[in-house]
Amino acid sequence: MKKYLNKSKKNIIFFCPSIEEGGVEKNLINICNNISQFQRVTLVTANTNKKKKFNKNIEFVSPKKNKFNNQARLIKSLISIILLIRNYKKKPTTVISFQSNIFAIIISKILGYKIIIRSNQSPIFYAKNIIKRKIMKFFFKKANQIIVNSDEFKKEFKKYFNLNSVVIYNLIEDPKTIYKLAKKNLKNNFFEKSKKIINILSIGRLVEQKNQITILKALDFIKDKQKYRLMIIGKGVKYKILKSFIKKKKLSKYAKILNYKKNVYPYYLKADVFILSSLYEGLPNTLIEAVSLGVPIISSNCKTGPKEILKNGNYGKLFKVKDYKKLSSLIAKTKKKQKIKLINDKRFNFKLNLKKYQCLINSL
């Protein structure tokens, strides 16, 4: 890898006010830890509780007290802006923003920094408002570079903002590494080995975007015809609503919600099918992980990412967003998973996409 890296180290500041549990944060950790081997990396965030996830050679800039860990993103963004200003570096510096891109652009321009923004979610929802779209376009075009994480996303970004962007896929570990982690013992025995029972897995934050309620509606629709076990792994503001639906529809014996797990990979191996039900995405890590481990997949055909990852249905089945009846029919047709077959898709090669980040940094 060293052959393509610039020998002169640069000052790189990663700006991510709120580090939560999800694909964006996993990608941030992978990028920071690897870029820090070759560049001087600083991470600015309002979360003090995530420091252990990052390499020790990264300058971790966060509040002295941990009272902001569970605050709203807006508050965390304001705190992180103050931290960014306080830790001003006179040397040439590049900011790579993972959140609050407009704030990051404004402060970077004031401080004289180069700025790369990374957009994580399709603009199909937030950019439909013409006022929001104009404001975003005004600021986004002041960024030195814009990163998106799928080809479809790039087209959407061009459509809404008429701006060019660079596609870099998420940094996902290679299938062998994922499989090694997946082989660790799983204490939870909720999934059934019976050939008549389909074990279903869904992983994601319990928020409106992830739309797990559609999975529950689909399973309620076929509960008298198909035996199944559903395990949802994640946490978020929709937890009580999902639990209430499970209780109301008398699905408690068949559907379970687990809190976020540090290592979710063993659950993939126990599942007969993985379901993603999102309203919109960027490039969902969970689908790439499921593909890598050879897990059968059913996904909403949302903007953006699923269709691209699944190669228009070659790696899994697609259904229209919120169409729980179609989803229920796809679940009913699911068969028990056979042997594990790892899939090494070169598009998601870790080193290749890391190299793209490094080349982009060196180009500024």
Summary of the structure (lengths in Angstrom):
residues: 364
radius of gyration: 21.0
end to end distance: 19.7
largest distance: 66.8
contacts: 1181
relative contact order: 0.13
helix: 38%
strand: 16%
